Amino acid sequence: MTESTAGLIDVPSEAPQPGAARRTFMLAWGAAALAVVTVFGGGAKLVSLTVLSEGEGPALAQAAVTLADVLFEMSAFPFTIQNVMWLIFGIGLGDLHFRSRTARREEAQLNLKLLPEDEETLLRAQDLQPYYRSIKSGDTGEFFLHKILRRVILQFQSGRSVDQANSLLNSSLELFHHEIELRYNLIRYILWVIPTIGFIGTVVGISFALGSAGDVPEDLTNRDEVKGWMAGLTGDLGVAFNTTLVALVMSAILVLIQHIVQAREEQALNRVGQYCLDNLINRLYEKS
């Protein structure tokens, strides 16, 4: 930092990172999703055990089989592949919820009016000190608007060049766009791992079903007994395919939410760039 810059600006301390808040959102949503499906499946299992007759259960029981792999004769519930997927699905929702909340907070910074918004004000290097001081340190330091303003003001204070300040603004916007992309690496992995777990569950289920198909009872003497044995086999296959069905639905929901949230976060950054260009870069001048 040059001597003139040091005399004009006090550099704030580094802002705290939002990683702890993000982990809290993810864990809370994951636990909530797992709790909801466990309570739902357990309740459906209890109801079905009391009202089922001849294998024909209510729609609630069938939904529990599909969503949580509740097998009423013998089940590993709640330790099922579906519940693992629900836990990961909840973590993905928590991450997207945090990203959406961050986008809203980024947009809210534009309402603080940190820069002059009239059509007459021009800014020289010595005029920028009060605007810089208005950018408070602490929890506001994580926002794109505050980061860009600090960088551009520091650059103009030290270099007295509008072109360099504008170049720094463009470079910062490119870096922040890349940062937004990196923020979605976890959700991209979740979008891959959920269908993968679903396919694994289907393969495991088919393996068990084929194993039971080889154990044909020797006392199948009439048509009704054969139909019962086939119904059990096809039921096992149906449960196996349920994991892939649930996984694909989860992935479709997460992809939709991801595109909505990421578009909002990128739009917030674009608005920040336009705000800085209109109310800072275009107002800078220095007497020759």
C-alpha positions in Angstrom: 0.0 0.0 0.0 1.3 3.4 -0.9 1.8 6.1 1.7 -1.1 8.2 0.3 -3.5 5.2 0.5 -2.5 4.4 4.1 -3.3 7.9 5.1 -6.8 7.8 3.7 -8.1 4.3 4.4 -8.2 2.0 7.4 -8.3 -1.6 6.2 -10.9 -3.6 8.1 -10.3 -7.0 9.7 -11.2 -10.1 7.8 -14.8 -11.1 8.0 -15.8 -14.4 9.6 -16.5 -17.3 7.2 -20.1 -18.5 6.8 -19.0 -22.2 6.8 -20.5 -22.9 10.2 -23.9 -21.5 9.2 -23.8 -23.6 6.0 -23.1 -26.8 7.9 -25.9 -26.0 10.4 -28.4 -25.6 7.6 -27.3 -28.9 5.9 -27.4 -31.0 9.1 -30.7 -29.5 10.2 -32.4 -30.3 6.8 -30.8 -33.7 6.6 -32.0 -34.6 10.1 -35.4 -33.2 9.4 -35.8 -35.2 6.2 -34.7 -38.4 7.9 -37.0 -37.8 10.9 -40.0 -37.1 8.7 -39.6 -40.3 6.6 -38.8 -42.4 9.6 -41.9 -41.2 11.5 -44.0 -41.6 8.4 -42.8 -45.1 7.6 -43.0 -46.2 11.2 -46.5 -44.9 11.6 -47.6 -46.5 8.3 -46.0 -49.8 9.4 -47.9 -49.7 12.7 -51.2 -48.9 11.0 -50.7 -51.6 8.4 -49.9 -54.2 11.0 -53.3 -53.5 12.6 -55.5 -53.1 9.6 -53.9 -55.2 6.8 -55.9 -58.1 5.6 -54.8 -60.7 3.1 -51.9 -58.6 1.8 -54.1 -55.7 0.7 -53.0 -52.6 2.5 -54.1 -48.9 2.4 -52.4 -46.4 0.1 -50.5 -45.1 3.1 -48.8 -48.5 3.5 -47.9 -48.7 -0.2 -46.4 -45.2 0.0 -44.4 -46.2 3.0 -43.0 -49.2 1.1 -42.1 -47.0 -1.9 -40.6 -44.1 0.1 -39.0 -45.8 3.0 -38.8 -49.6 2.2 -41.1 -50.6 5.0 -41.6 -54.3 4.5 -44.2 -55.5 7.0 -43.1 -59.1 7.3 -39.4 -58.5 8.0 -37.6 -55.3 7.4 -34.4 -53.5 8.3 -36.3 -50.3 8.7 -35.3 -47.6 9.5 -31.8 -48.7 8.3 -32.8 -48.8 4.6 -31.3 -47.5 1.4 -34.2 -45.2 1.0 -33.6 -43.5 4.3 -29.9 -43.0 3.4 -31.1 -41.3 0.2 -33.5 -39.1 2.3 -30.7 -38.1 4.6 -28.5 -37.0 1.6 -31.5 -35.4 0.0 -32.1 -33.3 3.1 -28.5 -32.3 3.2 -28.8 -31.1 -0.4 -31.9 -29.1 0.4 -30.1 -27.5 3.4 -27.2 -26.5 1.1 -29.6 -25.0 -1.4 -31.5 -23.2 1.4 -28.3 -21.6 2.6 -27.4 -20.6 -1.0 -30.9 -19.0 -1.4 -30.6 -17.2 1.8 -27.1 -15.9 0.8 -28.6 -14.6 -2.5 -31.3 -12.7 -0.7 -28.7 -11.2 1.6 -26.6 -10.2 -1.3 -29.6 -8.4 -2.9 -30.4 -6.7 0.3 -27.0 -5.0 0.4 -28.0 -2.9 -2.6 -30.7 -1.2 -0.5 -28.1 0.2 1.9 -27.2 3.0 -0.5 -23.5 2.8 0.2 -22.8 5.0 -2.9 -24.4 8.2 -4.2 -27.2 7.5 -6.6 -28.0 10.9 -7.9 -27.1 12.2 -11.3 -24.7 15.0 -10.3 -22.2 13.7 -7.8 -18.6 13.0 -9.0 -16.0 11.4 -6.8 -12.3 12.1 -6.5 -9.8 10.1 -4.5 -10.1 12.2 -1.4 -13.9 12.0 -1.6 -13.9 8.2 -1.2 -12.8 8.0 2.4 -16.3 8.4 4.0 -17.8 5.8 1.6 -15.0 3.4 2.4 -15.6 3.9 6.1 -19.3 3.3 5.7 -18.5 -0.3 4.5 -18.5 -1.9 7.9 -16.2 -4.8 8.8 -17.5 -7.9 10.4 -20.4 -10.0 9.1 -20.8 -7.7 6.1 -17.4 -8.5 4.8 -18.5 -11.7 3.1 -20.8 -9.9 0.6 -19.8 -9.3 -3.0 -20.7 -5.6 -2.9 -18.5 -4.8 0.1 -15.6 -6.8 -1.3 -15.8 -5.0 -4.7 -16.2 -1.6 -3.2 -13.1 -2.0 -1.0 -11.0 -3.3 -3.9 -12.0 -0.6 -6.3 -11.7 2.2 -3.8 -8.3 1.0 -2.7 -7.1 0.8 -6.3 -8.3 4.2 -7.2 -6.8 5.7 -4.1 -3.4 4.3 -4.9 -3.4 4.5 -8.7 -5.6 7.5 -9.5 -6.7 5.6 -12.6 -10.3 5.1 -13.7 -9.3 2.5 -16.3 -7.5 0.4 -13.7 -10.4 0.7 -11.3 -12.8 -0.5 -14.1 -10.5 -3.3 -15.0 -10.4 -4.4 -11.4 -14.2 -4.4 -11.2 -14.4 -6.6 -14.3 -11.8 -9.0 -12.9 -13.5 -9.2 -9.6 -16.9 -10.0 -11.2 -15.3 -12.8 -13.2 -13.7 -14.2 -10.1 -16.9 -14.1 -8.1 -18.8 -15.8 -10.9 -16.3 -18.6 -10.7 -16.7 -18.6 -6.9 -20.4 -19.1 -7.3 -19.8 -22.1 -9.6 -17.5 -23.6 -7.0 -20.1 -23.2 -4.3 -22.3 -25.7 -6.1 -19.7 -28.5 -6.2 -21.3 -30.3 -3.2 -24.8 -30.2 -4.6 -23.5 -31.5 -8.0 -21.9 -34.5 -6.1 -25.2 -35.1 -4.3 -27.0 -35.1 -7.6 -24.7 -37.8 -8.7 -24.6 -39.9 -5.6 -28.4 -40.1 -5.0 -29.1 -41.9 -8.3 -26.0 -44.0 -7.8 -27.2 -45.2 -4.4 -30.7 -45.8 -6.0 -29.1 -48.0 -8.6 -27.1 -49.9 -6.0 -30.3 -50.5 -4.0 -32.0 -51.9 -7.2 -29.1 -54.2 -7.9 -29.1 -55.5 -4.3 -32.8 -55.9 -4.3 -32.8 -57.8 -7.6 -30.0 -60.1 -6.3 -32.1 -61.0 -3.2 -35.2 -61.5 -5.4 -33.3 -63.8 -7.8 -31.9 -65.7 -4.8 -35.4 -66.3 -3.4 -36.6 -67.3 -6.9 -34.2 -70.2 -6.8 -35.7 -71.4 -3.6 -39.0 -72.7 -5.1 -41.1 -74.4 -2.4 -41.6 -78.1 -3.1 -45.2 -78.0 -1.9 -46.5 -75.8 -4.7 -49.4 -78.1 -5.6 -52.1 -75.8 -6.7 -52.6 -72.6 -8.7 -53.3 -70.4 -5.6 -50.0 -71.4 -4.0 -48.1 -70.6 -7.2 -49.7 -67.2 -7.5 -48.8 -66.5 -3.9 -45.2 -67.4 -4.5 -45.0 -65.3 -7.7 -46.7 -62.4 -5.8 -43.9 -62.5 -3.2 -41.2 -62.6 -5.9 -42.7 -59.7 -7.9 -43.2 -57.8 -4.7 -39.5 -58.1 -3.9 -38.6 -56.9 -7.4 -41.0 -54.0 -6.9 -39.3 -52.9 -3.7 -35.9 -53.2 -5.5 -37.0 -50.8 -8.3 -38.5 -48.4 -5.8 -35.0 -47.2 -4.8 -34.2 -46.1 -8.3 -37.7 -44.5 -8.6 -37.3 -42.5 -5.4 -33.7 -41.5 -6.3 -34.6 -40.2 -9.7 -37.5 -38.1 -8.3 -35.2 -36.7 -5.6 -32.6 -35.8 -8.2 -35.2 -34.1 -10.4 -36.4 -31.9 -7.5 -32.8 -31.0 -6.5 -31.8 -30.1 -10.1 -34.9 -27.8 -10.4 -34.2 -26.0 -7.1 -30.4 -25.8 -7.9 -31.1 -24.0 -11.2 -33.5 -21.5 -9.6 -31.2 -20.7 -6.7 -28.0 -20.5 -8.8 -29.7 -18.2 -11.2 -30.8 -16.0 -8.4 -27.3 -15.8 -6.9 -25.8 -15.0 -10.3 -28.4 -12.3 -10.8 -27.5 -10.8 -7.5 -23.9 -10.6 -8.5 -24.8 -9.0 -11.8 -26.9 -6.4 -10.0 -23.9 -5.7 -7.8 -21.7 -5.2 -10.8 -24.2 -2.8 -12.4 -24.6 -0.9 -9.2 -20.8 -0.4 -8.8 -20.4 0.6 -12.5 -23.2 3.1 -12.4 -22.6 4.7 -9.0 -18.8 4.3 -8.5 -16.8 3.8 -11.7 -18.8 6.3 -13.8 -18.4 8.9 -11.1 -14.6 8.7 -10.6 -12.4 11.4 -11.9 -9.0 12.9 -11.1 -7.7 16.3 -12.1 -4.7 16.1 -14.4 
